[in-house]
Amino acid sequence: MTDPSSGLDPKIADRLKRTEDGLVPAIAQQHDTGEVLMMGWMNDESLARTIETGRATYWSRSRQEYWAKGDTSGHLQYVKEIRLDCDGDTLLLKVDQIGAACHTGDRTCFDADLIADLG
């Protein structure tokens, strides 16, 4: 379901496997340390905006609007690289995170609740 009005290169858009509502999960990872920071949702337009501006832009399912990470918090994500997984259904954004990535103010969304330590 490619949206030609999104501005996303059709060569990229045609490779994406989206959810029923046109979204692809996007994992943000710190580019130099490999630290997993957060997961957000992207559609063709938010991916196109990210590629154009170099700043991570996501689609908010709850607010039904685009949001560039850091516009209100100042905790910016400058995108260094974007990768697509082998199935075409998940994006990996390698970013330079300025400040906290999580809306709670934590550096990462994945440090708050350890559910199992199998090591």
N, C-alpha and C positions, 0 to 999 in steps of 0.2 A: 504494500500500500504506500507507494512513493507519492509524496506531495510535491509537485513541481514548483509550487509557490513558496516552498520553504527556503529555497536558496541552497539546499544541500546538493552537492555534486551527485548526479544520478548514479555514477559508478560506485559511490559509497552507499547511497540510499538503497540500491538494489541488493546489496549484500546483507542488509539488516533484517533480522527476524524479530518482529515486534510482538508485544502482547496484543490482545484484542482491542485495547484502547490506544494502540499506536506507540507504545512506549518500549524503551530498552533500558535495563538496569545499567548503571554506570558506577564502577568502583573507582574511588579516588585513592591514589597511593602516592606517598611522598617519593619523589623521583630519585633522590640520592640515598635514602636509607631503606626503602622498601616497606616502610610502615604503612599499613592499611588504615586509611583515615575515615572513610564514610562511604555510603552508598546513596545515590540519588537516581532519579529517573530522567531520561532524555527522550525527546521525540526528534523528528527530522529538523525542526526549526531550532531547537535548543542546541543540537549538535552543530548545525550550521553557524549559529551565533558564537559558539565556543571556538570553532575553527577560525572564524573571521576576527574575533577580538583577542584570542589567546587567554581568555578568562573563562573558567568553568561556569556554564549556564545550564540550569536544570529546569525541569517542569515540576511544579508543585501540584500534586494530586489533590491535596486538601484545599488549597487556595485557587486552583485552576488558573495559574499564571506562571510566567517565566520568572526565574530569579537567578541573577548572577551572584555567585558565592561572594559574600563580603560587602555587597552594596549597603546593607543596613548595619552589619556588625563590624565591618572593617577587617574581617578575617578572610583575606583574599586567597583565591587559588589561581595561580598562574600556570597554565597548562604547557608542559614541555613536550608531551607526546601523547597520542591517542592510539590505542590498539583495539582490535576486534578479536574476540575469541574464535576458536576453530568452528563453532556452530553458528556464529554470526548473531548470537542472541545476548551478548554481554559486552559492554565497552569497559576498557581500562584506561583511566586518565592518570598519567604520571604527571604530578603537579609539584609546584613549589608552594607549600602551604604557609601563609603568613597568619600567625595566631592560631586560634582553635579551629578545628574542622567541625566539631559537633555543636549543635544548637544549645547544648547544656553548658558550653564553655570549656569542655574537655578537649584536649589535643586531638583525640580520636574518638569515634563513636563506639569503638570496640574494647575499651578498657574498663568499663563500668561493671560488668557482670560476667564473671567467669562461671560457666555452668559445668565445666568438667576439665580436670587436669589429668590427662592420661599418660603423662610422661613419667 
